[in-house]
Every structure is written in structure tokens, then in C-alpha cells.
Amino acid sequence: MKLTTFNILPKIKTFRTITLDRFIDPEIIFSYLSAKNYSALLCGRGNLDNSHFAFIGIQPFLHLYHNKEEAIIKANEKKKVALSIDPFQLLREALKFYTVEAQPFPISLWGAIGYLSYEAAHFIEDLPKTTIDDLNMPIMEMVYYKDFLIFDYQKEEVFLIQADLGSGFNDPQEIKRLFTKKGIGSIGSYSVDQPKSCCSREEYTILVKKIIDYIKKGDVYEVNLSHRFEAAYQGNPYGIFFNLYRINPAPFSAYLNFGDNVIISNSPERFLKAEGSWVETRPIKGTIARGKNREEDLKNRIFLANSEKDEAELSMIVDLLRNDLGKVCEYGSVRVREHKRIEGFSNVWHLISIIEGKIRKEEDYSSLIRACFPGGSITGCPKIRSMEIIDELEKYARNIYTGMIFIANDKRLDSNIVIRTIVAKNGTLYFSVGGAVVYDSNPEREYYETLEKAQSILEAI
């Protein structure tokens, strides 16, 4: 059943676009807005080809989510209707309803901000469900906003897009005044107890050895294994995001103040980006710590570039993602544009590849996501068997971890893999870290690699 048959969603008459005179970094502006319910920030720095725009959404007029059993549509935070459709169909119909096909730039960038949980994979494949789901987050949430700020990092321009929903525009003066203020808004102080993992070093290495046994038996070639940390906290979670982003301005960072769940993402990895029919994905495989000095840093970088193990990990996932894209892309269009790019972050070096293709006319972004989800870099190869092993060995349901955070409309999609991400809920911080296990993995080294990946988070909290 389609959303459009209900005719219940608020219709947008027109958009108004205002160009703001002064460029201020979006994380500074959002320090004044982060407490607003269902506000959202997507931002990030990095290479010019993956850090172009940042987005802020405030004043939500439509909230769609899937609670594992059904889809819920709430207009202006009032419950409207429940639908018996899966999260991918919910996404498809919402993007069709709020089309930007005929809209010029920058309105063409306006869209919904949301996330898709790792557990959405259960709507794609028949997978076991034995992990503990104590966070009980929605499978999917997406929000449309009346007021939408777009930051162009490269041209240092800011646009305010306002949706006319038939009741008049909101006064933009309040937002304009944010760009005349000096300094940072109230991010508040916070305190965090010592984080504790669900796995000790010994327990994690035992799990790694079990995966190596599966590999020796021929079940899999590679499995991504993670463990979850918890820590009680007090204070403003945006302060945690702000400090984390200052330590490591990762290119696909996000702060979603989504009701009971506050999501603080510092992800370095793009999942899917699409513009029209063109699509790319950028898997990360291969990690090494940054050096304590310039000489050690260069030595580590060279070691990663020449690591046969890390190249094998990356190549396996590149092949998996080529296959995933091939499900929805034109024959012959899928290619590896760049292999083994080395990108540096505050605490680690990563190996990255870029795979691209052209989506077939009969497909759309919903079917693209379904074909590729969850990302191969955080499951393993082959994907389905790897996910069965993940369910067997990991204690807790991943929820948003290794899912995707996205901004989307019917002509443009960008999304991250949800790693290096904290969920703040009911006075507790939850975050997971993991890594790929292959035949020649060293169990002790795999454990310490997860701690290297968590270093920015541990420093911030």
C-alpha cells in the first residue's frame, strides 16, 4: 500500500531561498540549535571530492519511522497513520511524494535527513535474531524540515531554504541573527564515567579465533567483529559531539537529536552517494594508528600502503560491492575508479577504494540501498554468512551502528556507514568498535586495532 493513496501528508506549495551573507562553520551555528527537538546536523571536512556540503534541519513538519512492526507517519508531531510496509518502501514513497525533480540549485539539495538501522537487513534476508536489543531503536527514521540550512564549504556560501506549507513562511530573521553572533552557543559541560566494553581483551580474541576457524572451514573469507562500550554521562551531549568533531572533523559526521535517542557520529566512511543515475561507494578496509612523530607517522603510512593483509581485505570488499551495485546498475557501468587511496585522520590512516556505476532506469534509490545494505565493509564476505556469524558471536543488536545516516530526495542521496558513533540514551552513552577478521589475522592485534579506532571517542569523553 502506498503513502500517496492516503493523501494525508502536508503539501509544499513553494520554497523560498535566502542567501545568507556570512559563512560560519555549521557546527558553530548548530551550537545554538542542538537542543531543538528532532533537529539535525550533517557536516564534515576532508578531501574536496567528499566534503562539499553541510546541512542543518530545524522545525520538522513530517516524521516517518519504522518500529520493526509497522511504519508510522506523524505530521507536525501528531500521529496520523500506521502502515504495513517495510522501511525501504516507506523511503521510496516519501521521496516520490516530495520530489525536487524540477527544482533549481540549491533547492535541489533539500530533502529528508534520517538513518537506517543495521537491523533493517532482516527485511532483506532471513537472518537469525539472537542478540540482545536493549536500545530498541526504530529500524528507520526520516524527518522533513520547514527550515533547512545548506553550507557550501568550497564557495563559503550559506543558503536558507524554507518550505511553504500553506500557513505562511517562518520569519527568517531569527536564523539570520545566528550569523551575526560571535563565538559558540551554549554547548554546556558534561561528565562521563569510565567506558566499559561488553568484551574483555581475552573474550574478544577468543571470538576472533572462532572466526578464523570458520574461515579455515570455508564458511567465509572475512567477518567484521565488533564489541560495544557503555558509559554513564551527565550534561549536554552536543558538547561531546563538538569536542569529538574538533579532535577529528571526519567527513561524514552527524548529530541527530531524535527524541529519546541522540546520535553523535564521527564517521570517516561514505556508504552510498548518488546524483541522478550516477552512484558511488567508498569502502574502508585497512587501518593503522597515526605515529607519535612525523617519522613514525610516515613509517606507519608506508607500512599500511604495502600491507598484503590489508590489501586483501580491501580487494575482497571491493569485489563484494561491485556485485551489490551490479544488481541495480547498467551492465558494464560498474568500475573501480580508485583503489587503495590512503586517507589520514586524527588518530588513524585508512585504505579506501571508490567504486561507481550507473543505476538502471527502472531502479530507484530505495532499491539501490536494498541491494547494497548493510555495507560490505562492516559485514564481511560472503555477506549473508558473515551476518549469521556476527549474530552468533556479538552480544548486542547493533541498532544504528553499521547502518547508515542519510540525506535524500528523489534526485540526490548521500550517506555514511555508521561507525565511530555514539548513541546517548537515558543517561548512558553507547558506542561500538570493530574490525575485519581474515585468515591471517592476529587476534591480539585485532583487539588493539579496535581501540585505535575508538581513540577519538575516548579522548572526547
N, C-alpha and C positions, 0 to 999 in steps of 0.2 A: 504494500500500500504506500502511496507517495504522499509526501508532505503537501505538495501542491493541490491535492484534491480536497484538503481541509479548508483552504482559503482563510486561515486564521492568523497568519504571520503579518506583522505590520509592514506596509509597503512604503518604500522610499520614493518620494516624488522627485526630488532633485538633490544634488550635492552642492555645497558651497566650499570653495577652496580659498584659503587665505595664506599668503606668503609672509612668513614672519621675518623681521629684519635682522635678527641677531642669532647666530649659531652658538648654542651652548650644548655641551655633551648631554645625550639623553639621560644618562644615569644621574646627572645633576638635577635636571628638570624633574625626573621621577621621584627624587627625594621629597618633593612637595606633594606627590600624588599617590605614593605607595600604599597609604592607609585606606584609600578608596576601595570599596568592595568590588571585587571582580575587575580591578584594574590590571593592566598587563604591560610589561616592558620586554622588548626583544632588542638586543644590542650586541656589539662585538667589534673588536679590532683584529687586524691580521693582514693577510695579503690583499691587494686591491681586487683580486678576482673572487674573493669570498666575503668581503666586508664592505658593502656598498651602502646599504640602508639600515636604519634602525626604526623601531616603531613603538609608539605608546598608544594604548587604548584606554579610555575612561568613559564613564556614563554608558554602561551596557544597556541595550534595548532588547536583546534577544540572547537567551542562554539555552543551549541544547546540550544534553548529556545522556549517556547510556549507563544504566546502573547494573549491568550484567544480565538483567531480565528483559528490560524494555527501554525504549528511547523516550525521554521526557523533553517537552518543549515548554519553555517559560518565557513569555513576553513581558517585559518590564517587571521581572521577578515575581510574576504571578503564574501559578501552574495553569497551563492551558490544556495539554492533551498528552496522553501516553500512546506510543506506537509500538507495535510488534515487528520491528525491523532491526537489522543488525547495524553496528556503528558505521560500517562502510557505506551502507545505503543512506543512512542519516546524513553523512558527509556529502554524498553525491547530490541528494535532493536540496540540501541547504545551499550548496554552491550554485546549483542551477537556478534557484529562486532569486538569489541576489547576484545577478550577472553584472559584470563590468565590461562585457564584450565591446560595447560601443563607447566606452568612457575614455577620455584622453588621460595622459600623464598629468598629475600624479594620482588622480582618482583611480587609475588602472591598478594601483598598488593597494588600494583599500580592500580589506577582506576580514575574515574571521581569524581570531587567534585561539589556539587550543592545544590539546595534547591527545595522544592515543596511547593507552597503556599497553605494556608488553602482553598482558593477558588477552588483548584483542585477537591474538593468534589463535585462540580457541574458537573463534568464528571463522577461521580459515581451514584449520586442520583439527582432526580428532586427537587431542593430546591429553595425557593424564593430568589430573589436578590433585596433587598430594601435598603441596606446600601450604604453609600457614599464611592465610591472608588476614593479618591483624590490622592493616591500614584500611582495607576495604574502600579504596578509592574508586571513583567511576572508571569504567572501561575507556570512556572518551568524554571530553568536554570541549565545547567550542562556543565562543562569545563574539557577538557583533556589537560594535560601538557607535554611539552618536558622534563622539569626538575622537578623532584619530590623528595623531601627530606622526609625520614621516620625516626622518632626518636623513639627508643625503651627506654622508661623510666626505665624499670626494669633492663635491661642489660647495660644501658647507652651507647648505640651504635647509630650511625647515618649512614644512607645509602643514597647515591645519585643515583637515577635511571634516566637514560636518554634514550629517545626513538629515535631510528634511523629512520628518515622519508625519507631516500633516499638522503638527502642533506648533510650528514656528521653530526657528533656529535658536539654539542656546546662545547667550551672549558670549562672544569670543574674548571679551576684554579681560576676563579673569585669567585665561590661558596666556594672553599676550603679556600680562603683567609678570608672569613667571620668567619671561625672557629679559626683564629689566632688573630682576633681583640679582644681588651679588652673593656669592657663596653657596653653601649647601643647605638644604632644608633640614628639618629635624629627622635624623635617622635614629637618634636615641642610642643609648648604651645597651649592652647585653652581656650576659654571663652564661658560660656553657660548662657543664661538668665534663670530666674526662670521658671521651668516647670509648665505648666497649664494643668489640666485634662479637658476632654470634659464633665465630670460629677462632680458636687459638691457632697459633702457628702450626702446632703438631696436627690438629684436626684438619687444617687446610691442606697440608702436604699429603695427608692420607687420602683426601678426596682427589688431589692431583694424580696420585699413584693409581687410583681406581680408573680415572680417565685414560691414563697410559695403558692400563690393562685392556680397556675397551678398544683402544687403537690397535694394540697388538693382535686382538681377536678379529680385527677387520670391520668392527661396527662403524667406526668414524675415523676421520683423519685429524680432526681438530674440534675442540669444545671450549667454549668460553665459560669459565667458572668464576662466580663472584661470592663475596661474603658481605654481610650488612653490619653497619655500625649504628649504635644508638647513643644519644647523649641528651640529658635533660638540659633545658635552657630557660632563661628569663630575658625579657626585653623585646626589642624591635627586630624582627627577622630581616628587615631591609638593611639594617646595619651590617648583618652578616654578609648579605649579597654585596653591599657596597665595598666592604673590605676585601672580600674574595675577588671581586672584579678589579680592584686596584692592584691586588697581587698578581692576578692573571687575567687580563682582558680578553678572554677566549672569544673567538669569532662567532660562536653560536650560543651566547649567554641569554638567559631569560629570568624574569621574575614575574610569577603569576600569583596574584593574591586572590585565589579562587575559594572563597568561603572558608571551610574548615581546613583546607589544605593550602599551604603556602609553598610554592615550588621555586627553589633557588638553583638555577642551572648555570654551570660554568663549562659547557661542553665545547670541545675543540673540533667536533666531528659533524660534518654535514651528512644528512641521510639522503634526501631527495630534493633537488631543485628543478623546477620546470617552468618554462616560459613558452606559451603556446604549445606546440608539439615537441619541442626540444626538452630533453631531460638529462640530468647528470646525477651521479652519486659519487661520494668521496670516502671510501672506507679507510680506516686507520688500522694498521697492523704493524707492530714493531715499536717498542718503547725503550728508552734508556734515560737515566737521570741526567740532568744538566751537571756539568762539572763545577767544582768549588772555585776554580780559577779558569782563566782563558785557555791555558794549555790543556788542562784536564777536560774542559768543555769540548775543545776541538778533537781530542783523543776519543771521547765518547761518541761524538758525531760520526767520526770516521769508522769506529767500531760498528755502529748501527748500520751505516751505509754498506758495509761489507759482510754483515751477518747473514750466513746462509739460512739459518733457522728463521730469522725474521722475514727474509725474502720469500721463503717457502710459505710462511703463514699468510703473507700479503697476497701472493700469487694464487693460493687456494681460494681466498675470499673474492679476489677479482674474478676468477672463473665462475664462482657461485653467483655473483651479482650480474655478470654478463648473461648468465642463464635466466636470472629473475627478470631483468629488463627485456630479454628476448621474448618473454611471454606476452608483452603488450606493445613491443616496438616493431617497426617495419623490418622486414628481412634484410640483413646486410647493413643496417644502420648502427648497430651496437659496436662500439670500438673503445679501446683503451686510449684515451687522449694523452695521458701522462702516467708513468709508472715509477714508483719509488721516489716521489718527491719527499724531501726532508724538511719538516717544519719545526721550528723551535718555539717552545712555550716557557713560562717562567720556571718550571720545575722539571720538564722532560723534553726530549726530542722524540718526534714521531715520524714513521714512514706512512706516506699517503699515496693513493692512486686515484685517478679520475677516470670514470667510465661514463660514456654518454650514448644516447640513442635518440630516435625519433618515434614518438608514440603514434600508433596506427589511428586512423580517423574514427574507427568505431569504439575506441577506448577513451577513458577519461581519467582524471586524477585519482578518483576513488579506486578504479581497477588497477591503476599504476601502484598505489600504495598496497592494495591487497596482494599484488603479485610479488612485491619486494619485502613485505613486512613479516616478522621483525628483520632488521638489518642483519645481513650475514656476518658482519664483523663482530657482533655481540651474541651470536648463537653458536655457529660452528659449521662444519661441513662433514657429511650432508646435513642440511638444516633440520629436517624433521627428527632424525635420530638424535642429533645433538640436543634438541629441545627436550626430548624424552629423558635424556641423561641429566640435563640441567634440573628438571623437575625431581628426579630421583635423588640428586646429591645436594641441592640447595635447600635450606631450611624454610625460607620465607618466600612468599609470592613476590615477584619483582615489582608489581604495580607499574608506576610510571618509569622506573629505572629500566633502561634499554628499550623503552618505547620511543615516541617521537613528540617533540613540540613543534608546532607548525603555524605559519600564517598562510592563508589560502583564499583564492577566489577561483572563478571558472577559467581564468587565463594565466594564472601565476600561482606557484606553490614554492615555498622554501621551508625546510625542516631540519632539525638536528636529530642526532642519536642522543638519547638522554643518558649521558654519563657525566661524571663529576658533578652530581646533582644531589641537593638536599631537599627533603620534604619536612617542613615544620608543621607539626600537628599536635594539638593538645599538650603543649609544653615540652615536647620531645623532638629532637632532630633525628632524622633517619637518612643515611646515605650508604650506598653500596659501591664497592670497587671490585674489579675483576681483571682477568686476562685470559689469553688464548693458551690452551694446553695442546701440545703436539707430541709426536713420538719421542723426540729427544729433549723434551722439557726437563729442567732440573726443578724438582718440587720446591726446594727451599728458595731458589731464585724466583720462581713464580709468585711465591708469597710476598717476597720483598718488593717485587715489581708492583704489586697492588698497592703497597704502602707508598711507593714513589708517586703513583697516580693520585693518591689521596693527599699528598703533601700540601697542596694549596688550600684545600678544605681544612686540614688540621691546623695550618698556620692561621687561617682566618678566624677559626672558632676557639 
